[in-house]
Each structure stands twice: as C-alpha cells, then as structure tokens.
C-alpha cells in the first residue's frame, strides 16, 4: 500500500497514552488540518520525541500517511515553540486548553484552514502576554474568530429577524436564529442579556487584530456573555462545542471567589 511522507508545522491539541510505550496525538497542522497520529515509543524514557508532544506546543512533524487509514504514523517531531507558560495561572491554562479543545471539537480530519491555525497561534501567544483583566476578552475574541473562520459568525449589530440596528438596555440572543434579536421581535426563543454585553461582543468581533493596548477589559457582568457564546458554539457544533475545559473553569469559579466575576 503506497504511503506519503509529509513535513508540516502543527499544534498539539491532545495527547494520550496508547498501549505500554506509545502515545496517540491529535495535531492541527498548517497543511492538512486536523490529523490523528500514533507516536510509537513516545512514552519510553529515551524516546526520540522527547517533550515535543505537550499540549499547546507548536511542532514540526514528519508523518507517514496512508489514505485508507484514519490513524497516521508520526515519524519525527521537533519543537518549534514550547507550550505557553500558563501552569501557574489556572484560568489562563484552562482557557488555553479550551482553545485547543475547540479546534479539535469543531473540525474534521483532512480539511486545512489557515485562519484557524493563525487563530490558535494568536490566542496561545496572547494568553501569556495580556493583563489578567483582558484574559477572558481575548478568549471571547478567539471564539468569535474561530466561528467566522468556520462560516458560523453570529450577527451582533442587526436584529436577525427585522434587520434593524440592535439598540436598547436589554436585548436577546438566539443561537438557533443566528444572533441578536431586538425587543420588538423577541418571541421567547432567545436568552435575555444587557444591551451593553451584546455591544461589547460586536466590538470584539469587529477587531481586525489586537494588542495589549487595544484589547478591551472584560466587563463586570460576564455571565451572560459566557452563556451566549457557549450556547452558540454548542448549537452550531451539533453538541461538539461543549468544552470540558470550560466546564472545569466554571467549577473553579464556583469554588474560588477571585474567579467568580
């Protein structure tokens, strides 16, 4: 059976044990999109893979591909960028894990998307750099850019029913209908949230890029924004958008007063 050898940069989305000595890894590659690979002998002390298969690391991978297989073989793997240093901050680490999990959940193998690769690269770098009050804004920005790259961008400026500008102290948001709904058109199908929360998301969505100077701080009321984005991802991901990393973060927030805002 013929096989192809490819060399590509990739991010490690997930890695788990496989048998006694090997690992099963999910990579998001620049050239092939998502790729599931076996790294034989990766759990041995003197493994040639070393620490290259750590979550959130950017690597240069050499793989043997067979079109008839869902699971490919990882031959070589070298670190291009080590994982961001997030372990000392549980919120940043959980959001970094969620960023990888989101790509894993919402993509299928063999469909490259350069914008998704850039989104993942940007959020992992940003989680190391931005101020603590900007961390959640950065993740929301990432979620919106991922949705846009996949063709599911929510409408946040105009009512999805009447197409008028969304204005008012209270508005609604419907994952099923694709975005914001004005008070006149709301028929009980969406979640109610402050108008300022929807305006905040609309401004984030409009950003062409960000820096520590331009990324806004997350507003004081964050629960509605979290709920709206999670509902949208879950709906358009056909249930795959529910992220365990965010569930873990929510449990931390319940138990840690400093994270409850």
Short mmCIF file of the C-alpha atoms (twelve columns), coordinates in Angstrom:
data_MODEL
# 
_entry.id   MODEL 
# 
loop_
_atom_site.group_PDB 
_atom_site.id 
_atom_site.type_symbol 
_atom_site.label_atom_id 
_atom_site.label_alt_id 
_atom_site.label_comp_id 
_atom_site.label_asym_id 
_atom_site.label_seq_id 
_atom_site.Cartn_x 
_atom_site.Cartn_y 
_atom_site.Cartn_z 
_atom_site.pdbx_PDB_model_num 
ATOM 1   C CA . UNK A 1   0.000   0.000  0.000  1 
ATOM 2   C CA . UNK A 2   1.620   3.348  -1.063 1 
ATOM 3   C CA . UNK A 3   2.261   5.955  1.584  1 
ATOM 4   C CA . UNK A 4   3.117   9.647  1.514  1 
ATOM 5   C CA . UNK A 5   5.639   11.400 3.725  1 
ATOM 6   C CA . UNK A 6   4.725   14.947 4.773  1 
ATOM 7   C CA . UNK A 7   6.505   17.571 6.848  1 
ATOM 8   C CA . UNK A 8   4.397   20.317 8.378  1 
ATOM 9   C CA . UNK A 9   4.116   22.641 11.357 1 
ATOM 10  C CA . UNK A 10  1.360   21.757 13.809 1 
ATOM 11  C CA . UNK A 11  -0.108  22.453 17.230 1 
ATOM 12  C CA . UNK A 12  -0.652  19.626 19.706 1 
ATOM 13  C CA . UNK A 13  -4.366  19.622 20.531 1 
ATOM 14  C CA . UNK A 14  -4.461  16.440 22.569 1 
ATOM 15  C CA . UNK A 15  -2.187  13.606 23.611 1 
ATOM 16  C CA . UNK A 16  -2.951  10.380 25.468 1 
ATOM 17  C CA . UNK A 17  -1.449  7.010  26.274 1 
ATOM 18  C CA . UNK A 18  -1.632  4.222  23.722 1 
ATOM 19  C CA . UNK A 19  -0.521  0.792  24.837 1 
ATOM 20  C CA . UNK A 20  2.536   0.336  27.011 1 
ATOM 21  C CA . UNK A 21  5.012   2.597  25.230 1 
ATOM 22  C CA . UNK A 22  3.240   4.763  22.654 1 
ATOM 23  C CA . UNK A 23  1.058   7.856  22.502 1 
ATOM 24  C CA . UNK A 24  -1.953  8.872  20.443 1 
ATOM 25  C CA . UNK A 25  -1.859  12.557 19.491 1 
ATOM 26  C CA . UNK A 26  -4.240  14.918 17.731 1 
ATOM 27  C CA . UNK A 27  -2.451  17.644 15.805 1 
ATOM 28  C CA . UNK A 28  -3.783  20.670 13.980 1 
ATOM 29  C CA . UNK A 29  -1.406  21.020 11.057 1 
ATOM 30  C CA . UNK A 30  -0.825  24.004 8.827  1 
ATOM 31  C CA . UNK A 31  -1.001  21.957 5.623  1 
ATOM 32  C CA . UNK A 32  -3.506  19.160 6.321  1 
ATOM 33  C CA . UNK A 33  -5.768  20.455 9.061  1 
ATOM 34  C CA . UNK A 34  -6.534  18.051 11.889 1 
ATOM 35  C CA . UNK A 35  -4.502  14.860 11.938 1 
ATOM 36  C CA . UNK A 36  -4.566  11.940 14.366 1 
ATOM 37  C CA . UNK A 37  -1.234  10.159 14.701 1 
ATOM 38  C CA . UNK A 38  0.453   7.415  16.667 1 
ATOM 39  C CA . UNK A 39  3.863   8.169  18.170 1 
ATOM 40  C CA . UNK A 40  5.413   4.758  18.713 1 
ATOM 41  C CA . UNK A 41  7.744   4.535  21.679 1 
ATOM 42  C CA . UNK A 42  6.903   8.093  22.797 1 
ATOM 43  C CA . UNK A 43  6.483   7.009  26.432 1 
ATOM 44  C CA . UNK A 44  9.929   5.456  26.660 1 
ATOM 45  C CA . UNK A 45  12.465  7.376  28.742 1 
ATOM 46  C CA . UNK A 46  14.857  7.775  25.801 1 
ATOM 47  C CA . UNK A 47  12.134  8.497  23.249 1 
ATOM 48  C CA . UNK A 48  13.177  10.468 20.160 1 
ATOM 49  C CA . UNK A 49  10.038  12.586 20.591 1 
ATOM 50  C CA . UNK A 50  11.219  13.987 23.915 1 
ATOM 51  C CA . UNK A 51  8.828   16.696 25.169 1 
ATOM 52  C CA . UNK A 52  7.519   17.562 21.700 1 
ATOM 53  C CA . UNK A 53  4.040   16.149 22.281 1 
ATOM 54  C CA . UNK A 54  2.994   18.504 25.070 1 
ATOM 55  C CA . UNK A 55  -0.418  20.171 24.885 1 
ATOM 56  C CA . UNK A 56  -0.304  23.604 23.178 1 
ATOM 57  C CA . UNK A 57  3.221   23.128 21.782 1 
ATOM 58  C CA . UNK A 58  3.894   24.115 18.175 1 
ATOM 59  C CA . UNK A 59  5.944   21.421 16.482 1 
ATOM 60  C CA . UNK A 60  7.389   20.428 13.153 1 
ATOM 61  C CA . UNK A 61  6.025   16.986 12.414 1 
ATOM 62  C CA . UNK A 62  7.050   14.364 9.872  1 
ATOM 63  C CA . UNK A 63  4.265   11.857 9.237  1 
ATOM 64  C CA . UNK A 64  3.671   8.790  7.110  1 
ATOM 65  C CA . UNK A 65  0.199   8.999  5.570  1 
ATOM 66  C CA . UNK A 66  -1.983  6.288  4.100  1 
ATOM 67  C CA . UNK A 67  -5.283  7.390  2.581  1 
ATOM 68  C CA . UNK A 68  -7.010  4.214  3.726  1 
ATOM 69  C CA . UNK A 69  -6.239  4.885  7.418  1 
ATOM 70  C CA . UNK A 70  -7.785  7.267  9.909  1 
ATOM 71  C CA . UNK A 71  -4.762  6.998  12.206 1 
ATOM 72  C CA . UNK A 72  -1.418  8.033  10.718 1 
ATOM 73  C CA . UNK A 73  2.167   7.427  11.888 1 
ATOM 74  C CA . UNK A 74  4.303   10.179 13.413 1 
ATOM 75  C CA . UNK A 75  7.915   9.602  12.431 1 
ATOM 76  C CA . UNK A 76  9.647   12.743 13.763 1 
ATOM 77  C CA . UNK A 77  8.551   15.678 15.875 1 
ATOM 78  C CA . UNK A 78  10.613  18.721 16.879 1 
ATOM 79  C CA . UNK A 79  9.520   21.683 18.990 1 
ATOM 80  C CA . UNK A 80  9.146   24.992 17.141 1 
ATOM 81  C CA . UNK A 81  7.573   26.818 20.093 1 
ATOM 82  C CA . UNK A 82  7.212   25.288 23.552 1 
ATOM 83  C CA . UNK A 83  3.800   25.463 25.208 1 
ATOM 84  C CA . UNK A 84  2.958   28.897 26.641 1 
ATOM 85  C CA . UNK A 85  3.870   29.253 30.310 1 
ATOM 86  C CA . UNK A 86  0.386   29.137 31.825 1 
ATOM 87  C CA . UNK A 87  0.530   26.461 34.525 1 
ATOM 88  C CA . UNK A 88  0.872   28.990 37.369 1 
ATOM 89  C CA . UNK A 89  -2.478  30.608 36.409 1 
ATOM 90  C CA . UNK A 90  -5.367  28.127 36.363 1 
ATOM 91  C CA . UNK A 91  -7.680  30.439 34.411 1 
ATOM 92  C CA . UNK A 92  -5.132  31.010 31.644 1 
ATOM 93  C CA . UNK A 93  -4.268  27.309 31.499 1 
ATOM 94  C CA . UNK A 94  -7.934  26.289 31.321 1 
ATOM 95  C CA . UNK A 95  -8.587  28.788 28.513 1 
ATOM 96  C CA . UNK A 96  -5.501  27.599 26.614 1 
ATOM 97  C CA . UNK A 97  -6.750  24.020 26.927 1 
ATOM 98  C CA . UNK A 98  -10.212 25.145 25.801 1 
ATOM 99  C CA . UNK A 99  -8.697  26.898 22.760 1 
ATOM 100 C CA . UNK A 100 -7.151  23.593 21.640 1 
ATOM 101 C CA . UNK A 101 -10.266 21.622 22.518 1 
ATOM 102 C CA . UNK A 102 -12.444 23.964 20.465 1 
ATOM 103 C CA . UNK A 103 -10.410 23.313 17.297 1 
ATOM 104 C CA . UNK A 104 -10.463 19.584 17.993 1 
ATOM 105 C CA . UNK A 105 -14.230 19.504 18.525 1 
ATOM 106 C CA . UNK A 106 -15.281 21.676 15.585 1 
ATOM 107 C CA . UNK A 107 -13.030 20.339 12.810 1 
ATOM 108 C CA . UNK A 108 -12.723 17.081 10.921 1 
ATOM 109 C CA . UNK A 109 -9.566  15.455 9.630  1 
ATOM 110 C CA . UNK A 110 -8.020  16.483 6.343  1 
ATOM 111 C CA . UNK A 111 -9.539  19.954 5.933  1 
ATOM 112 C CA . UNK A 112 -6.836  22.633 6.341  1 
ATOM 113 C CA . UNK A 113 -7.857  26.129 7.380  1 
ATOM 114 C CA . UNK A 114 -5.056  28.693 7.573  1 
ATOM 115 C CA . UNK A 115 -7.232  31.133 9.520  1 
ATOM 116 C CA . UNK A 116 -7.896  28.570 12.252 1 
ATOM 117 C CA . UNK A 117 -4.170  27.904 12.546 1 
ATOM 118 C CA . UNK A 118 -3.492  31.630 12.917 1 
ATOM 119 C CA . UNK A 119 -6.311  31.990 15.466 1 
ATOM 120 C CA . UNK A 120 -4.860  29.227 17.632 1 
ATOM 121 C CA . UNK A 121 -1.352  30.615 17.363 1 
ATOM 122 C CA . UNK A 122 -2.564  34.087 18.333 1 
ATOM 123 C CA . UNK A 123 -4.619  33.097 21.359 1 
ATOM 124 C CA . UNK A 124 -1.883  30.873 22.827 1 
ATOM 125 C CA . UNK A 125 0.636   33.677 22.468 1 
ATOM 126 C CA . UNK A 126 -1.816  36.223 23.844 1 
ATOM 127 C CA . UNK A 127 -2.652  34.193 26.950 1 
ATOM 128 C CA . UNK A 128 0.955   34.651 28.023 1 
ATOM 129 C CA . UNK A 129 1.026   38.372 27.298 1 
ATOM 130 C CA . UNK A 130 -2.255  40.109 28.135 1 
ATOM 131 C CA . UNK A 131 -3.195  41.516 31.527 1 
ATOM 132 C CA . UNK A 132 -5.383  39.448 33.832 1 
ATOM 133 C CA . UNK A 133 -8.429  41.682 33.220 1 
ATOM 134 C CA . UNK A 134 -8.052  41.084 29.444 1 
ATOM 135 C CA . UNK A 135 -7.755  37.289 29.533 1 
ATOM 136 C CA . UNK A 136 -11.427 36.475 29.087 1 
ATOM 137 C CA . UNK A 137 -11.882 39.162 26.421 1 
ATOM 138 C CA . UNK A 138 -9.056  37.502 24.493 1 
ATOM 139 C CA . UNK A 139 -10.769 34.121 24.660 1 
ATOM 140 C CA . UNK A 140 -14.106 35.569 23.530 1 
ATOM 141 C CA . UNK A 141 -12.305 37.279 20.650 1 
ATOM 142 C CA . UNK A 142 -10.771 33.909 19.744 1 
ATOM 143 C CA . UNK A 143 -14.149 32.151 19.852 1 
ATOM 144 C CA . UNK A 144 -15.666 34.764 17.527 1 
ATOM 145 C CA . UNK A 145 -12.760 34.487 15.065 1 
ATOM 146 C CA . UNK A 146 -12.987 30.675 15.060 1 
ATOM 147 C CA . UNK A 147 -16.706 30.876 14.331 1 
ATOM 148 C CA . UNK A 148 -16.032 33.324 11.497 1 
ATOM 149 C CA . UNK A 149 -13.318 31.068 10.029 1 
ATOM 150 C CA . UNK A 150 -15.792 28.164 10.046 1 
ATOM 151 C CA . UNK A 151 -18.613 30.209 8.481  1 
ATOM 152 C CA . UNK A 152 -20.830 30.438 11.587 1 
ATOM 153 C CA . UNK A 153 -20.281 34.053 12.595 1 
ATOM 154 C CA . UNK A 154 -23.181 35.389 14.723 1 
ATOM 155 C CA . UNK A 155 -24.977 38.596 13.772 1 
ATOM 156 C CA . UNK A 156 -24.363 41.098 16.575 1 
ATOM 157 C CA . UNK A 157 -25.172 44.509 15.034 1 
ATOM 158 C CA . UNK A 158 -28.603 43.961 13.478 1 
ATOM 159 C CA . UNK A 159 -31.668 42.037 14.595 1 
ATOM 160 C CA . UNK A 160 -31.670 38.692 12.781 1 
ATOM 161 C CA . UNK A 161 -35.450 38.973 12.328 1 
ATOM 162 C CA . UNK A 162 -36.154 42.553 11.200 1 
ATOM 163 C CA . UNK A 163 -32.569 43.608 10.272 1 
ATOM 164 C CA . UNK A 164 -32.820 46.832 12.273 1 
ATOM 165 C CA . UNK A 165 -29.925 48.028 14.410 1 
ATOM 166 C CA . UNK A 166 -29.804 46.385 17.823 1 
ATOM 167 C CA . UNK A 167 -30.324 49.093 20.441 1 
ATOM 168 C CA . UNK A 168 -31.756 49.181 23.933 1 
ATOM 169 C CA . UNK A 169 -30.886 48.435 27.547 1 
ATOM 170 C CA . UNK A 170 -31.994 44.801 27.133 1 
ATOM 171 C CA . UNK A 171 -31.749 42.596 24.063 1 
ATOM 172 C CA . UNK A 172 -31.955 38.894 23.244 1 
ATOM 173 C CA . UNK A 173 -29.595 36.386 21.698 1 
ATOM 174 C CA . UNK A 174 -30.637 33.205 19.893 1 
ATOM 175 C CA . UNK A 175 -28.155 30.523 18.842 1 
ATOM 176 C CA . UNK A 176 -30.785 28.860 16.647 1 
ATOM 177 C CA . UNK A 177 -31.644 32.082 14.813 1 
ATOM 178 C CA . UNK A 178 -28.031 33.136 14.428 1 
ATOM 179 C CA . UNK A 179 -27.517 36.139 16.696 1 
ATOM 180 C CA . UNK A 180 -29.095 39.156 18.339 1 
ATOM 181 C CA . UNK A 181 -32.827 39.894 18.437 1 
ATOM 182 C CA . UNK A 182 -34.434 43.224 19.261 1 
ATOM 183 C CA . UNK A 183 -37.133 43.640 21.887 1 
ATOM 184 C CA . UNK A 184 -39.863 44.088 19.247 1 
ATOM 185 C CA . UNK A 185 -39.102 40.764 17.528 1 
ATOM 186 C CA . UNK A 186 -38.357 38.583 20.553 1 
ATOM 187 C CA . UNK A 187 -40.842 35.726 20.938 1 
ATOM 188 C CA . UNK A 188 -39.305 33.736 23.770 1 
ATOM 189 C CA . UNK A 189 -36.756 31.921 21.611 1 
ATOM 190 C CA . UNK A 190 -33.590 33.556 22.931 1 
ATOM 191 C CA . UNK A 191 -31.732 34.426 26.108 1 
ATOM 192 C CA . UNK A 192 -32.100 37.904 27.587 1 
ATOM 193 C CA . UNK A 193 -28.927 39.887 28.137 1 
ATOM 194 C CA . UNK A 194 -27.931 43.536 28.697 1 
ATOM 195 C CA . UNK A 195 -27.566 45.570 25.529 1 
ATOM 196 C CA . UNK A 196 -24.070 46.615 26.617 1 
ATOM 197 C CA . UNK A 197 -22.994 42.950 26.649 1 
ATOM 198 C CA . UNK A 198 -24.068 42.475 23.038 1 
ATOM 199 C CA . UNK A 199 -22.390 45.761 22.031 1 
ATOM 200 C CA . UNK A 200 -19.189 44.564 23.705 1 
ATOM 201 C CA . UNK A 201 -19.242 41.325 21.688 1 
ATOM 202 C CA . UNK A 202 -19.975 43.244 18.483 1 
ATOM 203 C CA . UNK A 203 -16.961 45.479 19.075 1 
ATOM 204 C CA . UNK A 204 -14.757 42.432 19.743 1 
ATOM 205 C CA . UNK A 205 -16.000 40.778 16.571 1 
ATOM 206 C CA . UNK A 206 -15.103 43.896 14.552 1 
ATOM 207 C CA . UNK A 207 -11.468 43.943 15.725 1 
ATOM 208 C CA . UNK A 208 -9.050  43.100 12.913 1 
ATOM 209 C CA . UNK A 209 -6.327  42.246 15.390 1 
ATOM 210 C CA . UNK A 210 -5.423  43.032 18.947 1 
ATOM 211 C CA . UNK A 211 -2.634  44.165 21.212 1 
ATOM 212 C CA . UNK A 212 -2.359  44.717 24.934 1 
ATOM 213 C CA . UNK A 213 -3.189  48.342 24.225 1 
ATOM 214 C CA . UNK A 214 -6.285  47.752 22.059 1 
ATOM 215 C CA . UNK A 215 -7.876  44.664 23.644 1 
ATOM 216 C CA . UNK A 216 -10.647 45.820 25.996 1 
ATOM 217 C CA . UNK A 217 -11.058 44.593 29.537 1 
ATOM 218 C CA . UNK A 218 -13.875 42.121 30.114 1 
ATOM 219 C CA . UNK A 219 -16.959 43.885 31.549 1 
ATOM 220 C CA . UNK A 220 -18.021 43.400 35.154 1 
ATOM 221 C CA . UNK A 221 -21.044 41.294 34.132 1 
ATOM 222 C CA . UNK A 222 -19.593 38.347 32.267 1 
ATOM 223 C CA . UNK A 223 -22.015 35.502 32.912 1 
ATOM 224 C CA . UNK A 224 -24.419 36.435 30.107 1 
ATOM 225 C CA . UNK A 225 -21.600 36.674 27.544 1 
ATOM 226 C CA . UNK A 226 -20.181 33.312 28.586 1 
ATOM 227 C CA . UNK A 227 -23.621 31.721 28.340 1 
ATOM 228 C CA . UNK A 228 -24.414 33.269 24.935 1 
ATOM 229 C CA . UNK A 229 -21.158 32.151 23.321 1 
ATOM 230 C CA . UNK A 230 -21.317 28.689 24.836 1 
ATOM 231 C CA . UNK A 231 -24.900 28.229 23.605 1 
ATOM 232 C CA . UNK A 232 -23.917 29.388 20.109 1 
ATOM 233 C CA . UNK A 233 -20.897 27.068 19.931 1 
ATOM 234 C CA . UNK A 234 -22.877 24.135 21.257 1 
ATOM 235 C CA . UNK A 235 -25.706 24.679 18.775 1 
ATOM 236 C CA . UNK A 236 -23.579 25.166 15.675 1 
ATOM 237 C CA . UNK A 237 -21.154 22.437 16.709 1 
ATOM 238 C CA . UNK A 238 -24.080 19.970 16.920 1 
ATOM 239 C CA . UNK A 239 -23.264 19.350 20.560 1 
ATOM 240 C CA . UNK A 240 -19.493 19.115 19.989 1 
ATOM 241 C CA . UNK A 241 -18.933 22.711 21.108 1 
ATOM 242 C CA . UNK A 242 -19.418 21.835 24.781 1 
ATOM 243 C CA . UNK A 243 -15.898 22.111 26.158 1 
ATOM 244 C CA . UNK A 244 -14.711 20.141 29.175 1 
ATOM 245 C CA . UNK A 245 -12.000 22.720 29.824 1 
ATOM 246 C CA . UNK A 246 -14.634 25.438 30.262 1 
ATOM 247 C CA . UNK A 247 -16.708 23.148 32.490 1 
ATOM 248 C CA . UNK A 248 -13.585 22.740 34.636 1 
ATOM 249 C CA . UNK A 249 -13.081 26.504 34.697 1 
ATOM 250 C CA . UNK A 250 -16.695 27.051 35.783 1 
ATOM 251 C CA . UNK A 251 -16.173 24.640 38.679 1 
ATOM 252 C CA . UNK A 252 -13.070 26.628 39.659 1 
ATOM 253 C CA . UNK A 253 -15.056 29.860 39.577 1 
ATOM 254 C CA . UNK A 254 -17.697 28.401 41.881 1 
ATOM 255 C CA . UNK A 255 -15.025 27.378 44.384 1 
ATOM 256 C CA . UNK A 256 -12.686 30.391 44.028 1 
ATOM 257 C CA . UNK A 257 -14.108 33.827 44.942 1 
ATOM 258 C CA . UNK A 258 -11.462 35.695 42.888 1 
ATOM 259 C CA . UNK A 259 -12.652 33.998 39.675 1 
ATOM 260 C CA . UNK A 260 -16.414 34.424 40.123 1 
ATOM 261 C CA . UNK A 261 -16.893 37.766 38.349 1 
# 
